[in-house]
Amino acid sequence: MVLYIISGFTQSGKTTLINLLLKDPNVIRIITCTTRKPREGERDKVDFYFLKEEDFKDKNKFIETAIVHGNYYGTLLDEVKNKLKQEGKKVVWNLDVQGADFVLKNRNDITKEVVTIFIAPAKFTTLIQRIRLKGDVNSEQRIESVRKEIKYLSLYKYMVSTSTSLGESFENLKGIVFNDKDKLKKAEDLMKNFNVDRFLRS
């Protein structure tokens, strides 16, 4: 069973693209856990498992945990095992870079094949604008997080740009998950040619 790990910067458009992908009945996702409060429209056991901090004390229940912007995040081991047992399904895991780094380095027992995808706009200034427009009290912290997360890009084989139209970005992501050779080559080249310094100056 192939596991698709999808990561991206905050406000990159990652969640929107994954939600579009999940409209396909052949795609399912691993639901992660968090201690943050639900955002408008989010539902427990659908978008996240919304837990309390004490729920994270038993580390044996989790594949990975991390503290991001002051909140606990993690993935239950049983959640991953159960999703990977579903034959004929594409299993998508929306995971932050810290989690992806840990899983890829320490948990190759989960699945034999992992495809890694990173979602990002073409320009750093685009992210800054999106983050500030959202009006989050942690805006500056989130912007600084981008500078830290960019160091993990070597973990990812494919990149999808969200500086194109939503439809095109979605088709590029869908092409990777459904093994479209042209889309795979395009996304692999985009990742290979991504220049960190140029991005941060853009």
N, C-alpha and C positions, 0 to 999 in steps of 0.2 A: 504494500500500500504506500503510495507516495503522499508525503506530507508537505504542504505548501506553507512555509513561514513567510508572512508578509509584515514588513515593518515600514515605518516612514516617520518623517519629522512631524511634530505637532502642526496642525492646520495644513497638512500636505494634501488633504483630500482622500487619505487612505480609507477612512471609515465609510465615506460615500461610495467609493469604488467597491469595497468589500460587500457592502449592502446590496449593490447592484448585482454582484456576482452571485450572491445567495438567493437571488430570484430563480436561478436555475435549480431545478429539483435534484440535479446530480451533484450539487455542491453543498456541503455542510461545513459548519465551523466549530472549532473548539471554543467553548465559552470560558473566559478567564474570570478571575475574582478580583474584587477591589473593595477597599474601605471608603472610597470617596462616595459622596452622595449622588444619587441618580440625577442625570441631567434631564431636561424636559423631553418627554417622549420615551425615555429609556425604561425598560422593564426588567425586573429581576428574573433570572434564569433564562432570559432571552438575549439581552444585550450583555449583561454581566451577572455573576453571582455577587450580590451586594452583601458583604460580610462585615463583621466587627473585627477590631484589631486582635482581640483574644483568639479569634478563629485561626489566625495565622501562627499561633504558637506551636502547633503540632506540625513541624516541618516535614515529617514523613508522609503527610498526606499530599504534599505539593511536589511537583517536578521542579519548579523554580518560583522564587519570590523576589521582589525588589521593592524599594521605596522610591516612588517617583512623585515629585512635587508635594512631598509630605504625606502621601497616601500609600498604603500597601497595595501591591498588585501580585498576582500569582496564578498558577495553573494547577488544578487538581490532577493527580496522577490517574485516578479513575476516569476522569473526563476524557483524557487523551486516549486511554486504552479502549474505552467504549466506542469512541468515534472512529478509531482506526479499525475496529472490527466490522464496520458496516461496508460490506462488499459493494464494489461498483461506484463508490462515492469519491468525490474529490474533497479532501479534508484540508480546510484552510485554518491557519492559526495566526491571528492578529497579535503580534508579539513585539514588545519594545526591544531596543537593541541590547539592553542589558540581559534580558531574558533569552534572546536569541543567542547571544554570546555564550551564556551558561549551557543552554541546551545543546548547542552544536559541539561544545568542547567536552561535555560531561555525560550526555544522555543519548549516545548512539544506540542504546538498547531499545529505544522507543520504536524506531522504524529504520529500515535499511536504506531508504531513499528519501532525501529531503531536498526540496527546491526552495531557494531563498530569493525573495523579491523585495526590492526597496522602492518606496514611493516618494517622489520629491518634485517640486517645481524646478524650473531651470535657473531661477534666480533667488538668492538669499533675501533680497529686498521684498520679493513677493511674499515670502513667509512672514517677514517682519510686519508687513502691512496687514496680512490676514490675522496675525496674532493680536495686534493692537486694535484692529477693528472689532474683535470679539469682546474687548473690554474686560478681560480677565484680570483679576488683581495680581496674578502671578505672571503677567505678560513679560516683564523683563527677565524673570527666571526661566521662562519657556524659551525666550530668544537665546539666552546663554546656554540652555540645554542643547540647542541645535549645534552649537560649536563643539560641544562634548560628544554628541551622538555621531557626528560626521566621522569621527575616528574609527567607528565600527564598520564602515562601508565595505571593508575588505571581506566581511563575512558573506556578502551578497553577490550572487551571480548575475541577477537581472535587475534592471531599473526601469520603472515606468514614470514618465514625465507627466505632471499635471499642469503643464503650461500650454497644453493643447486643449481642444474642446473636451468636455466631459465624455462625449461619445467616443472620441478617438482614444482617450486615456483608458476608458473601459475596455474597448476592443483590444488594446495592447495588453492589458492585464489578462483578459479572457483568453487571448491567444497563447499566453504562457501556460496557463492552467490547463488548457485543452490541446496543448502540444502543436500549435501552428508553427511550422518551421520558420517561416518568414518573420513572424512576430518574435519568436525566440531569438533569432539572430539579431534583430533590431534592438531588443531589450538587452542582450548580452553586450553588444557594441556600445550601447549608451552607458552601461556600467563601466566598461573598460576605459572609455574615453572621458569619464567624469573627472574633472580636475577640481580638487578641493579648494586650492588657493583661489582659482578663478571664480568658483562659486561664492566663496565668502566675500569676494570683492564686487560681486555683481549686484 
